[in-house]
Amino acid sequence: MSTKTGPQRYPYASRKHWYQDEYGGDAMEVNTVVLHTTEGRTLPDYGGGASAPNLTAVPDLAAKKLRWYQHFDIETSSRALVNESGGVETNALNVCQLELVGTCDPSTHAKWEEAGQSHIYWPKAPDWALQGVARFLAWMHTEHDVPLSGPKKWPAYPKSYGNEGGQRMSGGEWNDFKGVCGHMHVPENDHGDPGAIDFSQLIKYAKEAPDTKDDGQDEGWTARLTGAFRRWTGAGRP
């Protein structure tokens, strides 16, 4: 079992839907973030936590911000990936998992749009939503050294399902990977989320976020950096 280091709670996330007490999990030294989409319009109950990720980001469309919920520590294994017996580790292989409420499926998007049901279609997500995800990735880079890079292939759903887009990693590639990827890239899984999310823009926004890591400067300087980050995030806990 690995030793957890760094902050384990994203400071802008609610813990009203906390599942670690019921489901435990393994300690990990996280170096990867896996992005999912929920394919729903509201915060899932994840079967009482049985299939929950580490965090969920729920769009508040009126306020144009993401509402964050944390379900497991950053470096505790969560439960949103298939992990087949005898293969590679998935949930427990140094990954922090983030579910984005909304859809990557163009047919679901069209159906909801026709019904007048507000939602985010993540391949065409508005800038404020991408910036909200990017802020979390920037925090993970600052606090847990997760590289702000990832796979080149982010095919659109449904081509991303299975491995029709040729994007899914082999077991060896997965074991060696560090950075940001999607459910579509994880071996032993067939889901195609988050589809053709604008990954290059997401990483660009993440790299533009203020760095709040303590770099040995005086307390006033660190406080100013922290204040800048809080202003950039839109202030406070949701």
C-alpha positions as CSV (number, residue, x, y, z in Angstrom):
1,M,0.0,0.0,0.0
2,S,1.3,3.4,-1.0
3,T,1.7,6.4,1.3
4,K,-0.6,9.3,0.6
5,T,1.1,12.7,0.3
6,G,-0.2,16.2,-0.2
7,P,-3.7,17.5,0.4
8,Q,-6.4,14.8,0.1
9,R,-9.5,17.1,-0.2
10,Y,-10.1,19.5,-3.1
11,P,-10.8,22.8,-1.2
12,Y,-13.8,23.7,-3.4
13,A,-15.7,20.4,-3.1
14,S,-18.6,19.5,-0.8
15,R,-18.4,16.2,1.1
16,K,-22.2,15.8,1.4
17,H,-21.9,12.6,-0.7
18,W,-18.9,10.9,0.9
19,Y,-18.5,7.2,0.3
20,Q,-15.1,6.4,1.6
21,D,-16.4,5.4,5.1
22,E,-18.6,2.7,3.5
23,Y,-16.2,1.5,0.8
24,G,-12.7,2.1,2.1
25,G,-10.3,1.9,-0.9
26,D,-6.6,1.6,-1.3
27,A,-4.0,4.3,-0.7
28,M,-2.2,5.4,-3.9
29,E,0.5,7.9,-5.0
30,V,-1.7,9.5,-7.7
31,N,-0.1,10.7,-10.9
32,T,-3.1,10.4,-13.3
33,V,-6.6,11.9,-13.6
34,V,-9.3,9.9,-15.5
35,L,-12.2,12.0,-16.9
36,H,-15.7,10.4,-17.2
37,T,-19.1,11.8,-18.2
38,T,-22.1,10.6,-16.2
39,E,-24.6,10.5,-19.2
40,G,-27.1,12.2,-16.9
41,R,-28.2,15.7,-15.9
42,T,-28.0,15.6,-12.2
43,L,-25.6,14.3,-9.5
44,P,-25.8,10.4,-9.6
45,D,-26.2,8.4,-6.4
46,Y,-23.7,5.8,-7.8
47,G,-25.6,2.9,-6.3
48,G,-25.0,4.3,-2.8
49,G,-21.3,4.8,-3.7
50,A,-20.6,1.4,-5.2
51,S,-19.6,2.9,-8.5
52,A,-18.5,6.3,-7.4
53,P,-15.4,8.3,-8.6
54,N,-13.2,10.4,-6.4
55,L,-15.1,13.6,-7.4
56,T,-18.1,14.8,-9.4
57,A,-18.5,18.2,-11.1
58,V,-22.1,19.3,-11.5
59,P,-22.7,22.2,-13.9
60,D,-24.7,25.1,-12.4
61,L,-25.9,26.5,-15.7
62,A,-27.5,29.6,-14.2
63,A,-24.4,30.6,-12.3
64,K,-22.1,29.4,-15.0
65,K,-19.9,27.4,-12.6
66,L,-19.2,23.8,-11.6
67,R,-20.4,22.6,-8.2
68,W,-18.0,20.0,-6.8
69,Y,-18.6,16.9,-4.7
70,Q,-15.9,14.7,-3.3
71,H,-16.6,11.1,-2.6
72,F,-13.1,9.6,-1.8
73,D,-9.7,11.1,-0.9
74,I,-7.7,12.2,-3.8
75,E,-5.3,9.3,-3.2
76,T,-7.8,6.6,-2.3
77,S,-8.9,4.3,-5.0
78,S,-12.5,4.9,-6.1
79,R,-14.9,2.6,-8.1
80,A,-15.8,4.0,-11.5
81,L,-13.7,1.7,-13.7
82,V,-14.0,-2.0,-14.6
83,N,-11.2,-4.0,-13.2
84,E,-11.0,-7.5,-14.6
85,S,-9.5,-10.4,-12.6
86,G,-6.0,-11.3,-13.6
87,G,-5.3,-8.2,-15.7
88,V,-3.9,-4.8,-15.0
89,E,-5.0,-2.6,-12.1
90,T,-7.4,0.2,-13.1
91,N,-9.2,1.9,-10.1
92,A,-6.2,1.2,-7.8
93,L,-3.4,2.2,-10.2
94,N,-2.5,5.7,-9.0
95,V,-5.6,7.3,-10.6
96,C,-8.0,10.1,-9.3
97,Q,-11.3,9.8,-11.2
98,L,-13.5,12.8,-12.1
99,E,-17.1,12.4,-13.4
100,L,-18.5,15.3,-15.4
101,V,-22.3,15.6,-15.2
102,G,-23.7,15.7,-18.7
103,T,-23.2,13.7,-21.9
104,C,-20.7,13.0,-24.6
105,D,-23.3,11.2,-26.8
106,P,-24.6,13.3,-29.7
107,S,-27.8,11.4,-29.8
108,T,-28.5,12.0,-26.1
109,H,-27.5,15.6,-26.6
110,A,-30.1,15.9,-29.5
111,K,-32.8,14.2,-27.5
112,W,-32.3,16.5,-24.4
113,E,-32.0,19.5,-26.6
114,E,-35.3,18.7,-28.4
115,A,-37.0,18.2,-25.0
116,G,-35.7,21.5,-23.7
117,Q,-33.7,19.8,-21.0
118,S,-30.7,22.0,-20.1
119,H,-27.4,20.2,-19.9
120,I,-23.7,20.3,-21.0
121,Y,-22.7,18.4,-24.1
122,W,-19.1,18.0,-23.2
123,P,-17.6,17.9,-26.7
124,K,-19.0,21.4,-27.1
125,A,-18.7,22.6,-23.5
126,P,-18.7,26.3,-22.8
127,D,-15.5,27.9,-21.8
128,W,-16.6,28.4,-18.2
129,A,-17.2,24.6,-17.8
130,L,-13.8,23.8,-19.4
131,Q,-12.1,26.4,-17.1
132,G,-13.8,24.8,-14.1
133,V,-12.3,21.4,-15.0
134,A,-9.0,23.0,-15.8
135,R,-8.8,24.6,-12.4
136,F,-9.0,21.2,-10.8
137,L,-6.3,19.8,-13.2
138,A,-4.1,22.8,-12.3
139,W,-4.6,22.0,-8.6
140,M,-3.7,18.3,-9.2
141,H,-0.6,19.4,-11.1
142,T,0.4,21.8,-8.3
143,E,-0.4,19.6,-5.3
144,H,0.2,16.1,-6.7
145,D,2.5,16.6,-9.7
146,V,0.0,15.2,-12.3
147,P,1.4,16.1,-15.7
148,L,-0.7,18.5,-17.8
149,S,-0.6,16.2,-20.8
150,G,-2.4,13.2,-22.2
151,P,-3.2,11.0,-25.1
152,K,-3.4,12.5,-28.6
153,K,-6.5,10.6,-29.7
154,W,-9.9,11.8,-28.2
155,P,-12.3,10.4,-30.8
156,A,-16.0,11.4,-30.8
157,Y,-18.6,9.0,-29.3
158,P,-19.7,6.5,-30.5
159,K,-16.4,5.8,-32.3
160,S,-14.7,6.1,-28.9
161,Y,-16.7,3.1,-27.6
162,G,-14.6,-0.1,-27.3
163,N,-11.5,0.8,-29.3
164,E,-13.0,1.8,-32.7
165,G,-11.0,5.0,-32.6
166,G,-7.7,3.2,-31.8
167,Q,-7.4,5.2,-28.6
168,R,-7.4,2.6,-25.8
169,M,-4.2,1.9,-24.1
170,S,-2.6,-1.6,-23.8
171,G,-1.9,-2.9,-20.3
172,G,1.7,-1.8,-20.6
173,E,0.9,1.7,-21.9
174,W,-1.6,2.1,-19.0
175,N,1.0,1.0,-16.4
176,D,3.4,3.6,-17.7
177,F,1.0,6.4,-18.2
178,K,1.0,9.6,-16.2
179,G,-1.2,12.6,-16.9
180,V,-4.8,13.2,-17.9
181,C,-6.9,10.7,-19.9
182,G,-10.5,9.6,-20.4
183,H,-12.5,6.5,-19.6
184,M,-12.1,5.8,-23.3
185,H,-8.4,5.2,-22.9
186,V,-8.4,2.8,-19.9
187,P,-7.8,-0.9,-20.7
188,E,-10.3,-3.6,-19.6
189,N,-13.0,-1.0,-20.1
190,D,-15.2,-0.4,-23.2
191,H,-16.9,2.9,-22.4
192,G,-16.3,5.8,-24.7
193,D,-16.6,8.9,-22.4
194,P,-15.8,11.7,-22.4
195,G,-15.8,11.6,-26.2
196,A,-14.3,14.5,-28.2
197,I,-13.9,16.9,-25.3
198,D,-11.6,19.8,-26.3
199,F,-8.6,18.4,-24.6
200,S,-6.1,20.9,-26.0
201,Q,-8.1,23.8,-24.8
202,L,-8.6,22.1,-21.4
203,I,-4.9,21.7,-20.9
204,K,-4.2,25.3,-22.2
205,Y,-6.6,26.6,-19.5
206,A,-5.0,24.4,-16.8
207,K,-1.5,25.8,-17.7
208,E,-2.8,29.3,-17.4
209,A,-4.1,28.8,-13.8
210,P,-2.1,30.5,-11.0
211,D,0.3,28.2,-9.2
212,T,-0.3,28.2,-5.5
213,K,2.3,25.6,-4.4
214,D,4.5,26.8,-1.5
215,D,7.8,27.6,-3.3
216,G,9.7,28.8,-0.2
217,Q,8.7,32.4,-0.5
218,D,7.5,34.5,2.4
219,E,3.9,34.0,3.8
220,G,2.7,37.2,2.2
221,W,3.7,36.0,-1.3
222,T,2.1,32.6,-0.7
223,A,-1.1,34.3,0.5
224,R,-1.2,36.5,-2.6
225,L,-0.8,33.5,-4.8
226,T,-3.6,31.7,-2.9
227,G,-5.8,34.7,-3.2
228,A,-5.2,34.9,-6.9
229,F,-6.1,31.2,-7.3
230,R,-9.3,31.7,-5.3
231,R,-10.3,34.7,-7.5
232,W,-9.5,32.6,-10.6
233,T,-11.8,29.8,-9.3
234,G,-14.7,32.1,-8.6
235,A,-14.3,32.1,-4.8
236,G,-15.2,29.8,-2.1
237,R,-16.8,26.4,-1.6
238,P,-19.9,25.6,-3.6
